[in-house]
Amino acid sequence: MTAQTLNTFHLIPRLQRQAHEHKGHAGKVLIMGGAPGMAGAILLAGRAALHAGAGWIILDFIDDRAISVLSDQPELMLRVAQVGDVAQIHPDVIAIGPGLGQGDLAKQLLSEALKSTALLVIDADALNLIAANPQLLIQLKARASLSTVLTPHPGEAANLLKTTSEQIQNNRELAIQKLVDLTGSIVVLKGHHTLVHAPHQTIQICLKGNPGMGVGGMGDVLTGVISAILAQGIRHDLNAYEATCLAVELHSGAADQLLNQGVGPVGMTPTEVLVEVRNLINIK
């Protein structure tokens, strides 16, 4: 297997807004997670989705106490997560996993998300729940072709494939091929030189990015960016695979832009990266 270099910035003009467009044209994103002690993860994903251009963002928090203290981003709609939210909200895109935890409500929310017809981004503990619950994997495999994006880091990939992180890293291209075969989904294998693959596609490798991205929360930002580009792509002529590839390159490219401006790599923050994603979308 030989990966192709990811090269997607020519797709950015498709995200341009016409004068008549409203928030519905940029898509409705529902992000589910934020269990006790992990509210920051879902908030980062929400902020990333906002800055990457999603029209309407709803955050479903498992921890109902977190909502009262997260008031510094009023553009985000904050709700207490409960079963039935997907049917009530009718999102274009669901992202589930940032700070989700592995409790009973998390499992129920994930099952509901898997049964929906929305585009779906699955990250973090949602991936671990699928790895541990065969019925959830069956639901994942039953979803429509190219309607789901998985974003594992090597540890989560290892859980899904019942192997070790070391084995994943020893042959990342083989690992991502196995993940695609297992799940039938678009897969983003995070790490140094992130890989993107999907059924009937060639493996793509992102050569952008730098060591400043090795900090907690950077994956949550990627989840938000992917969700936002997926949501906009629905009405802007980007399919889910194209949107995912573009989001991965925007995320890493934003970190490189910051490095070129003298920010980091030590101390570079996910919040700085998500703002720079917006800048990249608008200057290309």
Contacts in CASP RR format, 6 or more apart in sequence:
PFRMAT RR
TARGET T0000
AUTHOR 0000-0000-0000
METHOD contacts of the structure
MODEL  1
MTAQTLNTFHLIPRLQRQAHEHKGHAGKVLIMGGAPGMAGAILLAGRAAL
HAGAGWIILDFIDDRAISVLSDQPELMLRVAQVGDVAQIHPDVIAIGPGL
GQGDLAKQLLSEALKSTALLVIDADALNLIAANPQLLIQLKARASLSTVL
TPHPGEAANLLKTTSEQIQNNRELAIQKLVDLTGSIVVLKGHHTLVHAPH
QTIQICLKGNPGMGVGGMGDVLTGVISAILAQGIRHDLNAYEATCLAVEL
HSGAADQLLNQGVGPVGMTPTEVLVEVRNLINIK
1 173 0 8 1.000
1 174 0 8 1.000
1 177 0 8 1.000
1 203 0 8 1.000
2 203 0 8 1.000
3 173 0 8 1.000
3 195 0 8 1.000
3 202 0 8 1.000
3 203 0 8 1.000
3 204 0 8 1.000
3 205 0 8 1.000
4 202 0 8 1.000
4 203 0 8 1.000
4 204 0 8 1.000
4 205 0 8 1.000
5 204 0 8 1.000
5 205 0 8 1.000
5 207 0 8 1.000
6 196 0 8 1.000
6 204 0 8 1.000
6 205 0 8 1.000
6 206 0 8 1.000
6 207 0 8 1.000
6 208 0 8 1.000
6 245 0 8 1.000
6 248 0 8 1.000
6 249 0 8 1.000
7 249 0 8 1.000
8 242 0 8 1.000
8 245 0 8 1.000
8 246 0 8 1.000
8 249 0 8 1.000
9 246 0 8 1.000
9 249 0 8 1.000
9 284 0 8 1.000
11 238 0 8 1.000
11 242 0 8 1.000
11 246 0 8 1.000
12 246 0 8 1.000
12 280 0 8 1.000
12 281 0 8 1.000
12 284 0 8 1.000
13 284 0 8 1.000
14 233 0 8 1.000
14 236 0 8 1.000
14 237 0 8 1.000
14 238 0 8 1.000
15 53 0 8 1.000
15 229 0 8 1.000
15 232 0 8 1.000
15 233 0 8 1.000
15 236 0 8 1.000
15 238 0 8 1.000
15 281 0 8 1.000
16 236 0 8 1.000
17 25 0 8 1.000
17 26 0 8 1.000
18 25 0 8 1.000
23 55 0 8 1.000
23 56 0 8 1.000
24 55 0 8 1.000
24 56 0 8 1.000
24 235 0 8 1.000
25 55 0 8 1.000
25 232 0 8 1.000
25 235 0 8 1.000
25 236 0 8 1.000
26 53 0 8 1.000
26 54 0 8 1.000
26 55 0 8 1.000
26 56 0 8 1.000
26 231 0 8 1.000
26 232 0 8 1.000
26 235 0 8 1.000
27 54 0 8 1.000
27 55 0 8 1.000
27 56 0 8 1.000
27 92 0 8 1.000
27 93 0 8 1.000
27 231 0 8 1.000
27 232 0 8 1.000
27 234 0 8 1.000
27 235 0 8 1.000
28 54 0 8 1.000
28 55 0 8 1.000
28 56 0 8 1.000
28 57 0 8 1.000
28 58 0 8 1.000
28 89 0 8 1.000
28 90 0 8 1.000
28 91 0 8 1.000
28 92 0 8 1.000
28 93 0 8 1.000
28 231 0 8 1.000
29 46 0 8 1.000
29 49 0 8 1.000
29 54 0 8 1.000
29 55 0 8 1.000
29 56 0 8 1.000
29 57 0 8 1.000
29 58 0 8 1.000
29 91 0 8 1.000
29 92 0 8 1.000
29 93 0 8 1.000
29 94 0 8 1.000
29 95 0 8 1.000
29 224 0 8 1.000
29 227 0 8 1.000
29 228 0 8 1.000
29 231 0 8 1.000
30 58 0 8 1.000
30 60 0 8 1.000
30 85 0 8 1.000
30 86 0 8 1.000
30 89 0 8 1.000
30 91 0 8 1.000
30 93 0 8 1.000
30 94 0 8 1.000
30 95 0 8 1.000
30 118 0 8 1.000
31 42 0 8 1.000
31 45 0 8 1.000
31 46 0 8 1.000
31 49 0 8 1.000
31 57 0 8 1.000
31 58 0 8 1.000
31 59 0 8 1.000
31 60 0 8 1.000
31 94 0 8 1.000
31 95 0 8 1.000
31 96 0 8 1.000
31 98 0 8 1.000
31 223 0 8 1.000
31 224 0 8 1.000
31 227 0 8 1.000
32 42 0 8 1.000
32 60 0 8 1.000
32 62 0 8 1.000
32 81 0 8 1.000
32 85 0 8 1.000
32 94 0 8 1.000
32 95 0 8 1.000
32 96 0 8 1.000
32 97 0 8 1.000
32 100 0 8 1.000
32 109 0 8 1.000
32 113 0 8 1.000
33 41 0 8 1.000
33 42 0 8 1.000
33 59 0 8 1.000
33 60 0 8 1.000
33 61 0 8 1.000
33 62 0 8 1.000
33 81 0 8 1.000
33 96 0 8 1.000
33 97 0 8 1.000
33 98 0 8 1.000
33 99 0 8 1.000
33 100 0 8 1.000
33 101 0 8 1.000
33 106 0 8 1.000
33 109 0 8 1.000
34 40 0 8 1.000
34 41 0 8 1.000
34 42 0 8 1.000
34 61 0 8 1.000
34 62 0 8 1.000
34 63 0 8 1.000
34 66 0 8 1.000
34 98 0 8 1.000
34 99 0 8 1.000
34 100 0 8 1.000
34 101 0 8 1.000
35 62 0 8 1.000
35 63 0 8 1.000
35 99 0 8 1.000
35 100 0 8 1.000
35 101 0 8 1.000
35 103 0 8 1.000
35 106 0 8 1.000
36 62 0 8 1.000
36 63 0 8 1.000
36 65 0 8 1.000
36 66 0 8 1.000
37 63 0 8 1.000
37 66 0 8 1.000
38 63 0 8 1.000
38 98 0 8 1.000
38 99 0 8 1.000
38 100 0 8 1.000
38 101 0 8 1.000
39 61 0 8 1.000
39 63 0 8 1.000
39 66 0 8 1.000
39 69 0 8 1.000
39 70 0 8 1.000
39 99 0 8 1.000
40 98 0 8 1.000
40 99 0 8 1.000
40 220 0 8 1.000
41 97 0 8 1.000
41 98 0 8 1.000
41 99 0 8 1.000
41 124 0 8 1.000
41 217 0 8 1.000
41 220 0 8 1.000
42 59 0 8 1.000
42 60 0 8 1.000
42 61 0 8 1.000
42 98 0 8 1.000
42 99 0 8 1.000
42 220 0 8 1.000
43 59 0 8 1.000
43 70 0 8 1.000
43 73 0 8 1.000
43 76 0 8 1.000
44 98 0 8 1.000
44 217 0 8 1.000
44 220 0 8 1.000
44 221 0 8 1.000
44 270 0 8 1.000
44 271 0 8 1.000
44 274 0 8 1.000
45 95 0 8 1.000
45 98 0 8 1.000
45 220 0 8 1.000
45 221 0 8 1.000
45 223 0 8 1.000
45 224 0 8 1.000
45 227 0 8 1.000
46 57 0 8 1.000
46 59 0 8 1.000
46 73 0 8 1.000
46 76 0 8 1.000
46 224 0 8 1.000
47 73 0 8 1.000
47 76 0 8 1.000
47 221 0 8 1.000
47 271 0 8 1.000
47 274 0 8 1.000
48 220 0 8 1.000
48 221 0 8 1.000
48 222 0 8 1.000
48 223 0 8 1.000
48 224 0 8 1.000
48 225 0 8 1.000
48 228 0 8 1.000
48 270 0 8 1.000
48 274 0 8 1.000
48 277 0 8 1.000
49 57 0 8 1.000
49 95 0 8 1.000
49 224 0 8 1.000
49 225 0 8 1.000
49 227 0 8 1.000
49 228 0 8 1.000
49 231 0 8 1.000
50 57 0 8 1.000
50 73 0 8 1.000
50 75 0 8 1.000
50 76 0 8 1.000
50 228 0 8 1.000
51 228 0 8 1.000
51 274 0 8 1.000
51 275 0 8 1.000
51 277 0 8 1.000
51 278 0 8 1.000
52 224 0 8 1.000
52 225 0 8 1.000
52 228 0 8 1.000
52 229 0 8 1.000
52 247 0 8 1.000
52 250 0 8 1.000
52 274 0 8 1.000
52 277 0 8 1.000
52 278 0 8 1.000
52 281 0 8 1.000
53 228 0 8 1.000
53 232 0 8 1.000
53 278 0 8 1.000
53 281 0 8 1.000
54 93 0 8 1.000
54 227 0 8 1.000
54 228 0 8 1.000
54 231 0 8 1.000
54 232 0 8 1.000
55 231 0 8 1.000
55 232 0 8 1.000
56 77 0 8 1.000
57 75 0 8 1.000
57 76 0 8 1.000
57 77 0 8 1.000
58 76 0 8 1.000
58 77 0 8 1.000
58 78 0 8 1.000
58 79 0 8 1.000
58 89 0 8 1.000
58 91 0 8 1.000
59 76 0 8 1.000
59 77 0 8 1.000
59 78 0 8 1.000
59 79 0 8 1.000
60 79 0 8 1.000
60 80 0 8 1.000
60 81 0 8 1.000
60 85 0 8 1.000
60 109 0 8 1.000
61 67 0 8 1.000
61 78 0 8 1.000
61 79 0 8 1.000
61 80 0 8 1.000
61 81 0 8 1.000
62 81 0 8 1.000
62 100 0 8 1.000
62 101 0 8 1.000
62 105 0 8 1.000
62 106 0 8 1.000
62 109 0 8 1.000
64 80 0 8 1.000
67 78 0 8 1.000
67 79 0 8 1.000
67 80 0 8 1.000
70 78 0 8 1.000
79 85 0 8 1.000
81 105 0 8 1.000
81 109 0 8 1.000
83 105 0 8 1.000
83 108 0 8 1.000
83 109 0 8 1.000
83 112 0 8 1.000
84 112 0 8 1.000
85 109 0 8 1.000
85 112 0 8 1.000
86 94 0 8 1.000
86 112 0 8 1.000
86 113 0 8 1.000
86 116 0 8 1.000
86 118 0 8 1.000
91 116 0 8 1.000
91 118 0 8 1.000
92 118 0 8 1.000
92 119 0 8 1.000
92 230 0 8 1.000
92 231 0 8 1.000
92 234 0 8 1.000
93 118 0 8 1.000
93 119 0 8 1.000
93 120 0 8 1.000
93 121 0 8 1.000
93 227 0 8 1.000
93 230 0 8 1.000
93 231 0 8 1.000
94 113 0 8 1.000
94 116 0 8 1.000
94 118 0 8 1.000
94 119 0 8 1.000
94 120 0 8 1.000
94 121 0 8 1.000
95 120 0 8 1.000
95 121 0 8 1.000
95 122 0 8 1.000
95 123 0 8 1.000
95 223 0 8 1.000
95 224 0 8 1.000
95 226 0 8 1.000
95 227 0 8 1.000
96 109 0 8 1.000
96 110 0 8 1.000
96 113 0 8 1.000
96 120 0 8 1.000
96 121 0 8 1.000
96 122 0 8 1.000
96 123 0 8 1.000
96 126 0 8 1.000
97 110 0 8 1.000
97 122 0 8 1.000
97 123 0 8 1.000
97 124 0 8 1.000
97 125 0 8 1.000
97 126 0 8 1.000
97 127 0 8 1.000
97 223 0 8 1.000
98 123 0 8 1.000
98 124 0 8 1.000
98 220 0 8 1.000
98 223 0 8 1.000
99 124 0 8 1.000
99 125 0 8 1.000
99 220 0 8 1.000
100 106 0 8 1.000
100 109 0 8 1.000
100 110 0 8 1.000
100 124 0 8 1.000
100 125 0 8 1.000
100 126 0 8 1.000
100 129 0 8 1.000
101 125 0 8 1.000
102 125 0 8 1.000
102 128 0 8 1.000
102 129 0 8 1.000
102 132 0 8 1.000
106 125 0 8 1.000
106 126 0 8 1.000
106 129 0 8 1.000
107 129 0 8 1.000
107 133 0 8 1.000
107 136 0 8 1.000
110 122 0 8 1.000
110 126 0 8 1.000
110 129 0 8 1.000
110 130 0 8 1.000
110 136 0 8 1.000
111 135 0 8 1.000
111 136 0 8 1.000
111 139 0 8 1.000
113 120 0 8 1.000
113 122 0 8 1.000
113 126 0 8 1.000
114 120 0 8 1.000
114 136 0 8 1.000
114 139 0 8 1.000
114 140 0 8 1.000
114 142 0 8 1.000
114 143 0 8 1.000
115 139 0 8 1.000
117 144 0 8 1.000
117 147 0 8 1.000
119 147 0 8 1.000
119 148 0 8 1.000
119 149 0 8 1.000
119 230 0 8 1.000
119 231 0 8 1.000
119 234 0 8 1.000
119 240 0 8 1.000
120 143 0 8 1.000
120 147 0 8 1.000
120 148 0 8 1.000
120 149 0 8 1.000
121 148 0 8 1.000
121 149 0 8 1.000
121 151 0 8 1.000
121 223 0 8 1.000
121 224 0 8 1.000
121 226 0 8 1.000
121 227 0 8 1.000
121 230 0 8 1.000
122 130 0 8 1.000
122 140 0 8 1.000
122 148 0 8 1.000
122 149 0 8 1.000
122 150 0 8 1.000
122 151 0 8 1.000
122 185 0 8 1.000
123 150 0 8 1.000
123 151 0 8 1.000
123 152 0 8 1.000
123 219 0 8 1.000
123 220 0 8 1.000
123 223 0 8 1.000
124 156 0 8 1.000
124 220 0 8 1.000
124 223 0 8 1.000
127 150 0 8 1.000
127 151 0 8 1.000
127 152 0 8 1.000
127 156 0 8 1.000
127 159 0 8 1.000
127 160 0 8 1.000
128 156 0 8 1.000
128 159 0 8 1.000
129 136 0 8 1.000
130 136 0 8 1.000
130 137 0 8 1.000
130 140 0 8 1.000
130 160 0 8 1.000
131 137 0 8 1.000
131 156 0 8 1.000
131 159 0 8 1.000
131 160 0 8 1.000
131 162 0 8 1.000
132 159 0 8 1.000
137 182 0 8 1.000
137 183 0 8 1.000
140 148 0 8 1.000
140 183 0 8 1.000
140 185 0 8 1.000
141 183 0 8 1.000
141 184 0 8 1.000
143 185 0 8 1.000
145 184 0 8 1.000
145 199 0 8 1.000
146 185 0 8 1.000
146 186 0 8 1.000
146 198 0 8 1.000
146 199 0 8 1.000
146 239 0 8 1.000
146 240 0 8 1.000
146 241 0 8 1.000
147 240 0 8 1.000
148 183 0 8 1.000
148 184 0 8 1.000
148 185 0 8 1.000
148 186 0 8 1.000
149 185 0 8 1.000
149 186 0 8 1.000
149 187 0 8 1.000
149 188 0 8 1.000
149 226 0 8 1.000
149 230 0 8 1.000
149 240 0 8 1.000
149 244 0 8 1.000
150 179 0 8 1.000
150 183 0 8 1.000
150 185 0 8 1.000
150 186 0 8 1.000
150 187 0 8 1.000
150 188 0 8 1.000
151 187 0 8 1.000
151 188 0 8 1.000
151 190 0 8 1.000
151 219 0 8 1.000
151 222 0 8 1.000
151 223 0 8 1.000
151 226 0 8 1.000
152 160 0 8 1.000
152 179 0 8 1.000
152 187 0 8 1.000
152 188 0 8 1.000
152 189 0 8 1.000
152 190 0 8 1.000
153 190 0 8 1.000
153 191 0 8 1.000
153 219 0 8 1.000
154 165 0 8 1.000
154 168 0 8 1.000
154 169 0 8 1.000
154 175 0 8 1.000
154 189 0 8 1.000
154 190 0 8 1.000
154 191 0 8 1.000
155 165 0 8 1.000
155 168 0 8 1.000
157 165 0 8 1.000
157 168 0 8 1.000
157 175 0 8 1.000
157 176 0 8 1.000
157 179 0 8 1.000
157 189 0 8 1.000
158 164 0 8 1.000
158 165 0 8 1.000
158 167 0 8 1.000
158 168 0 8 1.000
160 179 0 8 1.000
160 182 0 8 1.000
160 183 0 8 1.000
161 168 0 8 1.000
161 175 0 8 1.000
161 178 0 8 1.000
161 179 0 8 1.000
161 182 0 8 1.000
167 175 0 8 1.000
168 175 0 8 1.000
168 189 0 8 1.000
172 189 0 8 1.000
172 193 0 8 1.000
172 195 0 8 1.000
173 195 0 8 1.000
173 203 0 8 1.000
175 189 0 8 1.000
176 187 0 8 1.000
176 189 0 8 1.000
176 195 0 8 1.000
176 197 0 8 1.000
176 203 0 8 1.000
177 197 0 8 1.000
177 203 0 8 1.000
179 185 0 8 1.000
179 187 0 8 1.000
179 189 0 8 1.000
179 197 0 8 1.000
180 186 0 8 1.000
180 187 0 8 1.000
180 197 0 8 1.000
180 198 0 8 1.000
180 199 0 8 1.000
184 198 0 8 1.000
184 199 0 8 1.000
185 198 0 8 1.000
186 196 0 8 1.000
186 197 0 8 1.000
186 198 0 8 1.000
186 240 0 8 1.000
186 241 0 8 1.000
186 244 0 8 1.000
187 195 0 8 1.000
187 196 0 8 1.000
187 197 0 8 1.000
187 198 0 8 1.000
188 194 0 8 1.000
188 195 0 8 1.000
188 196 0 8 1.000
188 222 0 8 1.000
188 226 0 8 1.000
188 244 0 8 1.000
188 248 0 8 1.000
189 195 0 8 1.000
189 196 0 8 1.000
189 197 0 8 1.000
190 219 0 8 1.000
190 222 0 8 1.000
193 205 0 8 1.000
193 206 0 8 1.000
193 207 0 8 1.000
194 205 0 8 1.000
194 206 0 8 1.000
194 248 0 8 1.000
194 252 0 8 1.000
195 203 0 8 1.000
195 204 0 8 1.000
195 205 0 8 1.000
195 206 0 8 1.000
196 203 0 8 1.000
196 204 0 8 1.000
196 205 0 8 1.000
196 206 0 8 1.000
196 244 0 8 1.000
196 245 0 8 1.000
196 248 0 8 1.000
197 203 0 8 1.000
197 204 0 8 1.000
198 241 0 8 1.000
198 244 0 8 1.000
201 241 0 8 1.000
204 245 0 8 1.000
206 248 0 8 1.000
206 249 0 8 1.000
206 252 0 8 1.000
208 249 0 8 1.000
208 252 0 8 1.000
208 253 0 8 1.000
208 255 0 8 1.000
208 256 0 8 1.000
209 252 0 8 1.000
209 253 0 8 1.000
209 255 0 8 1.000
209 256 0 8 1.000
210 255 0 8 1.000
210 256 0 8 1.000
210 259 0 8 1.000
210 265 0 8 1.000
211 265 0 8 1.000
212 255 0 8 1.000
212 259 0 8 1.000
212 264 0 8 1.000
212 265 0 8 1.000
212 266 0 8 1.000
212 267 0 8 1.000
212 268 0 8 1.000
213 252 0 8 1.000
213 255 0 8 1.000
213 268 0 8 1.000
213 273 0 8 1.000
215 267 0 8 1.000
215 268 0 8 1.000
215 269 0 8 1.000
215 270 0 8 1.000
216 270 0 8 1.000
217 270 0 8 1.000
218 270 0 8 1.000
218 273 0 8 1.000
219 270 0 8 1.000
220 270 0 8 1.000
221 251 0 8 1.000
221 270 0 8 1.000
221 273 0 8 1.000
221 274 0 8 1.000
221 277 0 8 1.000
222 247 0 8 1.000
222 248 0 8 1.000
222 251 0 8 1.000
225 247 0 8 1.000
225 250 0 8 1.000
225 251 0 8 1.000
225 274 0 8 1.000
225 277 0 8 1.000
226 243 0 8 1.000
226 244 0 8 1.000
226 247 0 8 1.000
226 248 0 8 1.000
228 247 0 8 1.000
229 238 0 8 1.000
229 243 0 8 1.000
229 244 0 8 1.000
229 246 0 8 1.000
229 247 0 8 1.000
229 250 0 8 1.000
230 240 0 8 1.000
230 243 0 8 1.000
230 244 0 8 1.000
230 247 0 8 1.000
232 238 0 8 1.000
232 243 0 8 1.000
233 239 0 8 1.000
233 243 0 8 1.000
238 246 0 8 1.000
250 277 0 8 1.000
250 280 0 8 1.000
250 281 0 8 1.000
251 273 0 8 1.000
251 277 0 8 1.000
253 276 0 8 1.000
253 280 0 8 1.000
254 273 0 8 1.000
254 274 0 8 1.000
254 276 0 8 1.000
254 277 0 8 1.000
254 279 0 8 1.000
254 280 0 8 1.000
255 268 0 8 1.000
255 273 0 8 1.000
255 276 0 8 1.000
257 276 0 8 1.000
257 279 0 8 1.000
257 280 0 8 1.000
258 264 0 8 1.000
258 268 0 8 1.000
258 272 0 8 1.000
258 273 0 8 1.000
258 276 0 8 1.000
259 265 0 8 1.000
259 268 0 8 1.000
263 272 0 8 1.000
END
